[in-house]
Amino acid sequence: MTPDTLDDGREADVERNEASSDTGYRVPGLERGLRILMEFSPREPVLGAPELSRRLNIPRTTVFRLLQTLESLGFLERADKDRNYRLGVAVLRLGFEYLSSLELTDLGLPIIEGLRDATGLTAHIVIRDGRDVVFVAKAQSHAPIFSSVKVNVGTRLPAHATTHGQVLMGDLTYDELKKLYPEPELERFTAQTPATINELYDRIRDDARRGFAISESSFERGISVVSAPVRNDTRRIVAVITTTIPRREIDAALLDGGLVDKVRRAADELSQRLNYRPTSGPNGGNKYMKALGL
């Protein structure tokens, strides 16, 4: 009997014990992988399979498979091209994205609550994830009419077809947009949905020049919005703040009452909290705006 056979038998025994325990909803492989990642620290940045197997009481063959899986996903990388490992960039990316999203929502929630109180309208923070927009924070209006609007945190919508997405893509050049949407025709949801990449790019440029966007039933009938971009310390658009009006058109009284300015001020306030500092000159000297020809 080889050492590998012994390890496989030991692994089977471990899995049987775990399956019969009170933690039946756990996924042993996932738990082991996370435990491996947690063993790395500033004090011990490099570890090998034998040491991890000993510490975690996991068969060595299982540790090797887990290490190779984590390496293929970028969570671990080889140290000095040896059999030892260290944390990879995917771990850092997860950490930074978590901190970034936490900062955005934590800092932004009081702002959109203030916007809701000032306008009486439901307000959201929306980000872009590839070809989708994702609602990450919500300040619900107290008005009963908003109970019919089913947009909650986590809701995803197609970026190209929504005003939120078009504002969020305001930094993209034509080539970047073409790479994101290589198809000759875009999926249409209403008559107002851009049908081609050129139409979408023109819409994005118009919104970027204006510094905000107004939509009246352009994606969903009976829903209108006002959206403005939020920028971070790199001057890139990272989110939009938007208000929702549950009507086919926006009442003139709302616009006359300064709705657009209120949304823009909220977006500017969140940008400032994210350390955005516009420079002097047209459009704040933003190189991305200049790349768009704005």
C-alpha positions in Angstrom: 0.0 0.0 0.0 1.4 3.3 -1.1 1.4 6.6 0.9 -1.1 8.0 -1.6 -3.4 5.1 -0.9 -3.2 5.7 2.8 -3.9 9.4 2.3 -6.9 8.6 0.1 -8.3 6.3 2.8 -7.7 8.8 5.5 -9.4 11.5 3.3 -12.5 9.2 2.9 -12.6 8.7 6.7 -12.4 12.5 7.3 -15.2 13.1 4.8 -17.4 10.5 6.4 -16.9 12.0 9.8 -17.8 15.4 8.5 -20.9 14.2 6.8 -22.1 12.5 10.0 -21.5 15.6 12.1 -23.9 18.3 13.1 -22.4 20.6 10.4 -24.2 18.9 7.5 -24.6 22.1 5.6 -20.9 22.8 5.3 -18.9 22.2 2.1 -15.7 20.4 3.3 -13.7 21.3 0.2 -14.6 25.0 0.4 -13.9 25.1 4.1 -10.5 23.4 3.7 -9.5 25.9 0.9 -10.4 28.8 3.1 -8.6 27.4 6.1 -5.5 27.1 3.9 -5.7 30.7 2.9 -6.1 31.8 6.5 -2.8 30.1 7.5 -0.8 32.7 5.5 0.1 35.8 7.5 2.7 38.6 7.5 4.7 36.5 10.0 4.5 33.4 7.7 3.9 34.6 4.1 5.3 31.4 2.5 4.1 27.9 3.3 4.3 24.4 1.7 2.0 21.5 1.4 3.6 19.3 4.1 3.4 22.0 6.7 -0.2 22.9 5.8 -1.2 19.2 5.9 0.3 18.9 9.4 -1.3 22.0 10.7 -4.8 21.4 9.4 -4.8 17.6 9.7 -5.7 17.2 6.1 -4.2 14.4 3.9 -1.3 15.7 1.9 -2.8 14.6 -1.5 -5.9 16.6 -0.7 -3.7 19.6 0.3 -1.9 19.4 -3.1 -5.2 19.4 -5.0 -6.5 22.3 -3.0 -3.2 24.3 -3.5 -3.3 23.7 -7.3 -7.0 24.8 -7.5 -6.3 27.9 -5.5 -3.2 28.6 -7.7 -5.3 28.2 -10.9 -7.8 30.8 -9.6 -5.1 33.3 -8.6 -5.6 33.0 -4.9 -2.1 31.5 -4.4 1.1 31.7 -6.4 4.4 29.8 -6.3 7.1 31.3 -4.1 10.5 31.3 -5.9 9.2 28.7 -8.4 9.4 26.2 -5.6 6.8 23.9 -4.0 6.0 26.6 -1.5 3.2 29.1 -1.9 2.2 32.6 -1.0 -1.0 34.6 -1.4 -1.8 35.7 -4.9 -3.3 38.8 -6.3 -6.9 37.5 -6.3 -6.9 37.7 -2.5 -5.8 41.3 -2.7 -8.4 42.0 -5.4 -11.2 40.6 -3.2 -10.0 42.6 -0.2 -9.8 45.9 -2.1 -13.1 45.4 -3.9 -14.7 44.7 -0.5 -13.2 47.8 1.1 -14.2 49.9 -1.9 -17.8 48.7 -2.0 -18.0 49.1 1.8 -16.7 52.6 1.6 -19.1 53.5 -1.2 -22.2 52.3 0.5 -21.3 53.3 4.0 -20.4 56.8 2.9 -23.2 57.1 0.5 -26.2 55.8 2.5 -26.6 59.0 4.6 -26.3 61.1 1.4 -29.1 59.3 -0.4 -31.2 59.3 2.7 -30.8 63.1 2.8 -31.7 63.2 -0.9 -34.8 61.2 -0.3 -35.8 63.5 2.6 -35.2 66.5 0.4 -37.2 65.2 -2.6 -39.7 62.7 -1.2 -38.4 60.3 -3.8 -36.6 56.9 -3.5 -32.9 57.2 -4.1 -30.3 54.6 -5.0 -26.6 54.1 -5.5 -25.9 52.1 -8.6 -22.6 50.6 -9.9 -21.6 48.9 -13.1 -20.5 45.2 -13.2 -19.5 44.6 -16.8 -22.6 44.8 -19.0 -25.0 45.1 -16.0 -25.8 47.8 -13.4 -26.2 46.7 -9.8 -28.2 48.6 -7.2 -26.0 48.6 -4.0 -27.8 51.0 -1.7 -31.4 52.2 -1.3 -33.2 55.0 0.6 -36.9 54.1 0.3 -39.4 56.9 0.0 -42.1 57.0 2.6 -44.8 57.7 0.0 -47.2 54.8 -0.6 -46.9 55.0 -4.3 -43.3 53.7 -4.2 -44.4 50.4 -2.8 -45.1 49.3 -6.4 -41.5 50.0 -7.5 -39.7 46.6 -7.1 -36.1 47.7 -7.3 -34.0 46.6 -4.3 -30.4 46.2 -3.4 -28.9 43.5 -5.6 -31.2 44.2 -8.5 -29.4 43.9 -11.9 -30.4 45.6 -15.1 -28.7 45.8 -18.6 -26.3 48.7 -18.6 -26.8 49.7 -22.3 -30.6 50.0 -21.9 -30.7 52.0 -18.7 -29.9 55.6 -18.0 -27.9 54.5 -15.0 -25.7 52.3 -17.2 -25.2 55.0 -19.8 -24.1 57.5 -17.1 -21.8 54.9 -15.6 -20.1 54.3 -19.0 -19.4 58.0 -19.3 -15.6 57.4 -19.1 -15.4 54.7 -21.8 -13.8 55.5 -25.1 -15.4 54.2 -28.3 -12.9 51.4 -28.5 -13.6 50.3 -24.9 -17.3 50.4 -25.5 -16.9 48.4 -28.7 -14.9 45.8 -26.8 -17.7 45.6 -24.2 -20.4 45.3 -26.9 -18.9 43.6 -29.9 -22.2 42.5 -31.4 -23.6 44.5 -34.4 -27.0 45.1 -32.8 -27.9 45.7 -29.1 -30.8 44.0 -27.4 -33.7 46.4 -27.3 -36.2 46.7 -24.4 -38.1 49.8 -25.5 -38.2 52.1 -28.5 -35.7 54.3 -26.6 -33.0 51.6 -26.2 -30.0 52.3 -28.3 -29.9 49.8 -31.2 -26.2 50.0 -32.1 -22.9 50.8 -30.5 -22.8 54.2 -32.3 -26.2 55.2 -30.9 -25.1 54.1 -27.4 -21.9 56.0 -27.7 -23.7 59.2 -28.7 -26.1 58.8 -25.8 -23.2 58.4 -23.4 -21.4 61.4 -24.8 -24.5 63.6 -24.4 -25.0 62.5 -20.8 -21.3 63.1 -20.0 -21.4 66.6 -21.5 -24.5 67.4 -19.5 -23.2 66.0 -16.2 -26.5 64.2 -15.5 -29.2 62.3 -17.2 -33.0 62.3 -17.2 -35.0 59.4 -18.4 -38.8 59.2 -18.8 -40.0 55.6 -19.2 -37.0 54.8 -21.3 -36.5 51.3 -19.8 -39.6 50.5 -17.8 -43.0 52.1 -18.6 -44.2 54.3 -15.8 -40.7 54.8 -14.2 -38.6 57.9 -14.7 -35.2 58.7 -13.2 -32.7 61.5 -12.7 -29.1 60.2 -12.4 -25.7 61.9 -11.8 -22.2 60.4 -11.8 -20.0 59.7 -8.7 -16.2 59.8 -9.1 -13.4 58.6 -6.9 -9.9 59.8 -6.3 -8.8 58.5 -9.7 -11.5 60.7 -11.3 -13.2 57.7 -12.8 -16.9 57.2 -12.6 -17.5 54.5 -9.9 -21.2 54.9 -9.3 -24.3 57.0 -9.9 -26.8 58.5 -7.5 -30.3 58.3 -8.9 -33.8 59.2 -7.9 -36.9 57.3 -9.0 -40.1 58.9 -10.1 -43.0 56.4 -10.4 -44.6 58.2 -13.3 -44.3 58.1 -17.1 -43.1 61.7 -17.1 -41.4 63.9 -14.6 -43.7 66.7 -13.3 -42.5 70.1 -14.2 -43.0 71.1 -10.6 -40.3 68.6 -9.6 -37.8 70.0 -12.1 -38.7 73.6 -11.3 -38.1 72.7 -7.6 -34.4 71.9 -8.4 -34.6 68.1 -8.6 -31.6 67.9 -10.9 -29.5 70.1 -8.8 -30.3 68.1 -5.7 -29.3 64.9 -7.4 -26.1 66.4 -8.7 -25.2 67.9 -5.3 -25.7 64.5 -3.7 -23.4 62.9 -6.3 -20.8 65.6 -5.8 -20.9 65.2 -2.1 -20.3 61.4 -2.3 -17.5 62.1 -4.9 -15.8 64.4 -2.4 -16.1 61.8 0.4 -14.3 59.4 -2.0 -11.5 62.0 -2.3 -12.4 63.2 -5.8 -10.8 66.5 -6.4 -11.5 68.1 -9.7 -8.7 70.0 -11.3 -9.0 73.4 -12.9 -10.0 73.8 -16.6 -12.9 72.5 -18.7 -14.5 69.4 -17.3 -12.0 69.4 -14.4 -9.1 68.5 -16.6 -10.3 64.9 -16.6 -8.2 63.0 -19.1 -11.0 60.5 -19.6 -13.4 63.2 -20.6 -10.7 64.6 -23.0 -10.3 61.1 -24.5 -14.1 61.2 -25.2 -13.7 64.6 -26.9 -15.8 66.4 -24.3 
